[in-house]
Amino acid sequence: MRFFGLLFISLALHLSLSAQDKPVPREKTIHWLPVPTLGYAPETRAYIGAVVMATFHTHPKDTRASNAKTEFTYTQRHQVICNLGYTLFTPAEKYRLSGQLNLSRFPDNFWGFGNETPDSVKFIYNSTRREAEMVFQKNLGHNWFLGPLLRYSRFSRFDSLSGKSSVFFKQGALQTMGAGFSLLHDSRDNLLNPGKGYFVEWQSRYMKHRHTYLYSSLDLRAYRSFFDQRLVCAAKMVGIHSNPRGAPFYDAALLGGDRNQRGYYYGRYRDRGAVMAQFETRYTVYRRWGVAAFVTAGRTFGDLWVSKKVHTSQGIGVRFMADRKERTNMRIDYAFGKASGFYFSFGEAF
């Protein structure tokens, strides 16, 4: 009920803010991109599904495009994933609202905590997940936004699929709920396919599990374009600090996944802290078609910076601009790493 309560509050707040702002000119501003998906990723193996991406302007002249994405996926590992994500600007970007909702039944892997955990300790489990996050920010001027955030997650119905037992999954349902704040500077020219600008986000939230713990993250990104935006160079650095002793295992700092370190299974390494860096170049070859190349590096750490191992990956990709007006790309990447594989999505990884 709390999960759906957050959804109701989020929608009601967004509708209320929209009603208070000046009316939008009557013209078509919503662009729909419904696309069936078929691909492969390290976390899912082969998958099939559908994605609907909507981009729209609440006011065309002085507001960047907002977006919302709904995705349904069924995978070779019998995973069912339903996800909704959105970023909404009110007219003149007076407010910025973003969030995500996720429902899934998800077989997954867990290797414990540490920067050099061996493959032999892998524990395979199944669980039902409900996750919701909402961020509401006010424009402070000069592309700075500040505001509160709410987050809720619940992992339940744990089943061991590896014939092993683990202390982390003997406690029944794991539930966290908390609040914090988000400070953001966002001068990107396009949210889904940036060509220039900067993105700086600091989030800090107090979460309640069996104990209260603090989760903080810092996300830094920079973009430069050349040759009339045919070539884009992008860089990203992320730092995360959590507390695996006070937090459930899924809310520790971790490496891997589509957004932060392609080529590594999402959550392959977890600990109290994590740092990651990515660099990517994207080049438009002909009309809507383009290519990309990227490298990543990251590591986790505990109380002491004991392990010196840095996990790296690299990859290449293909881009197709599905929506020319909003410059929305579909991307297919192949990453070479500890868990090499394909990644398919709307919008860039960062």
N, C-alpha and C positions, 0 to 999 in steps of 0.2 A: 504493500500500500504506500509506503514512503517513496518508492521508486516512481509510481504513477502520480503521487502528489507533487514531486519535483517537476514532472512533465507538465502538469496542470498549471503550477505556479509560473513556470517559464513561459508558456504560451499566453497566459493571461497578462503577464507583465509586458510582453512584446506587443500584444494587441493594444494595450492601454497606452503605451508610448507612441505607437503609430498613430493612434487617434488624436493625440495631442499636437502632433506636428502639422505643418501646412500641407494642403492637399497636393497630390502628385498629378502632374499633367496626364491627360488621358491619351496614352500611347502605349504601344506594346513594349514592355520593358523586361518581360520574363522570357528566358531562352531555356528550352527543355532539351536534355540530351539523354534519352533512354537508350541503353546499350546492353545487350546480353554479354556476359563475361564467361570466358573459358581460359583457364591457365593453370599455372603451377607455382607454388611457393613452398619454402622449406617447412613452414608451420602447418600447412594444409595438405601438401602433395597436390594432386590434380583437383580442380574445383570447377564448378559451374554455377552460374547465378545471373543476377541482373543488377544494374546500377542505373539510377535516375539522378542526373545532376541538373539543378536549376540555378541559373544566375540571373540576377535582376537588380534594378536600380530603384531605390526608394525616392531618389530625386536625381535625374540624369546629369544636371549641370555641375553640382559641387559635391558629389558623393561617389565614392568608389563602389564597384559592383559588390553586392551581397551574394551569398551562395548557400545552397543547402543540398545535401547528398543523402539519398536513401539507398541502402545496399542490402541485398539478400544473397547469401552464398551457401551452397552445400558442397562438402568436400569428400575426397576419397577416404578420409579418416572418419567419415560419418559425423562431421562437425556441422552444426546448423548455426549460422551467424546472421543476425539482423542488426543493422547499424544505421543511425541517423546522426549526421553532423551538420552544423550550420554556423555561419558568421553573418550577422545582420548589422548594417549601419542604418541609423535613422537619418532623415534629411539633414544635410550640412554636416553629417558625421558628429552630431551632438552627443550621441550615445553609440556604443558598440556592444553588441550582445552576441555571445557565442556559447556553444555547448555541444554535448553529444549524449546520445542514448544508445545503450548496447544491450541486447539480449542474445544469449548463446548457450548452446550445449556443446561443450568443447573438450575433446580429448587433448591433453597437453603433456609436456615434458617438464621435469624439474630436476635440477642438478645440485641443489643445495646452495650454500653461500661460499663465495670466494672467487678470486680472479683466475685460478688455475684448477678448477674442479675437473676431474677426469671423466671421460665418457662413461666409464663403467658404473658410476653411481647414479645414472639416469633413472628416475622414477616416473613411470607413465600413469597418469590419472585422468579421470573424467570428472567434470563438474558442470553445474548450471550456474551461469553468471548473469547478474543484473548490475549494470553500471550506469550512472547518470552524473553529468557535470554541467553546471551553468555558471557563466561569468557575465557580470553586468558592469560596464565601465562607462565613466563620463569623460568626455574630451576636456583635457586641461589646457589645450592649445599647443600648436606646433607638433601635432601628431602624437601627443602624449595622452594616454588613457589610464585611469585608475578606478578601481572598484572592487566589490566583494565577489567571492566565488563560493559555491556550494558543491559538495561532492558526496556521492553515496555509492557504495558497492556492497554486493553480497554474493559470496561463493557458497554453493550448497550442493547436496546430493553427490558427495565425493565417492568415487569408485576407483579402486586400484586396478590397473590394466596390465601390470608388469609382474604380478606374483610376489611383489615385495610389500613391505609395510613402511610407513613413515610417520614420525611423530607429528608432522605438520598437518596431516589429514585425519587425525584421530579425534579431533575436537568438534566434529559436527560442522554446522554452518559457520562461516566466518563473515562478519559484517562490520563495515566501517562507515562512519558518517562524520562529516566535519565541515568547517568553514575557514576561510582565510581571505587573502587579497591578491590582486594581480595588478602589477604596474607594467605598462606596455608603451613602447614607442614603435610606431608602425608607419614608415614613410614609403612602403613598397607601392609601385604604380599599379600592381595587379596582385591579388591575393593568391590566385591559383597558378599563375605563371609569371613571377616577378622578373622584370628586366633591369630595374634599378631601384635603389633605396636601401633602407636598413630596417631591421626588426630586432627589438630588444624586449624580452619579457622576463620578469622576475615574479614567480609565484611562491607563496608561502602559505601553508594551511596546517591547522591543528586538527588532527583526526582522533576519533575515539574508537578504540577496539576494546581489548580488555584493559589497556592502559592508554593514556593520551600520549601521542607522539607527534613530532613535527616533520613535515615533508616540505622541502624547498627545492626549487629548480631555477636555473638561469639559462636562457636560450638566446644566443647571439647569432645574427645572420647579416650578411652583406651581399649586395648584388651590383655588378657593373656590366654594361652592355657596350658593344662595339659594332661598327659597320652597320649602322641603322638597325640595331637590335638583332642582327642576324647571329651574332655571337654573344652569349651571356656567360659570365663567370660568376659562380655563387659559392659562398663559404658559410659554414655553420659550425658553431661550437656549443656544446651543452654540458652543464654541470648539474648533478643531482645529489642531494643528501637526504637520507632517510634513516630509520632506526630499525633494523631487522629484529632486534630483541623486543621492541615494543609494538612493531607493526606486523600485520599478517604477511606471509611470504610474498604475496603478489604485489605488495606496495613497497617493496624494497627498491633501491636504486638498481637498475638493470641495463644490460646491453642487448642489442639486436633489434631486428624488426625492419619494417619497410621505411620508417621515418628516420631512424637514428643510425642504424648500422646494417645496411643491406649486406647479405652474405653470412649473417649470423642469425640463428634461431632466436626469436623474441624471448628474452629471459634466459638465454644460455648462461650468462654470468650475472650473479646478483650479490649485492653486499650493502654495506652502510652508505657508500658513495660510489659515484660513477662519473667519468669524464669521457666525452666523445668529440671527434672533429670530422668534418666532411668537406671535400672540395669537389665541385662539379662544373663541367663546361657543357654548354648546349649550343648547337649550331644548326641553323635552318639551312637545309641543303637545297630544297626546291619547293616553292610555294608552301603547302601545308606540312611538308615532310621535313623531319630533322633527326639529328643523332645526338647522343650524349655520352660522356665518359666521366667516371667518378672514382674517388679513392676515399677510404674511411680509416679511422684509427680510434681505438678506445680501450678503456680498462676500468675495472672496479677496484675499490679499496675498502679496508675495514678500519679499525681503530688506528692502525699503523700502516704506513705505506711500505708494506713488506715485499709484495710481489712486484717485480720490475717488468713483467711481460706485458707487451702492448699487442692487442688484437687488431689486425689489419684486414682489409678487403679492398677489392677494386671491381669495376664492372663497366659495361657499355649498355646503351639503350637506344631505342627508336622512339621518335615522337611524331604524332599526327595531330594537327590542330583541328579538333572537331568543331569548334565554334570560333570563327574568325573574328567576329565583332568583339567578343570578350576574351579572345586569345586563350581559350581553354584547351589544354592538351590532353590527349590520351597517351599514356606512356607504357612501354614494355621495357623493363630492365633485366639484364642478367648479371648477377653478382657472383664473383669468385671469392669464396671464403670458407669457413668451417662448415657452413651449410649452404653450398652453392645452389642457386635456383633462380627462377623467373619471378618478377614482380609486375603486376598489371594494376593500373589505377588511373583515375582522373586526377589531373593536377600534378604538380611536381612533388617530389619527396620533401622538399623544403623550399 
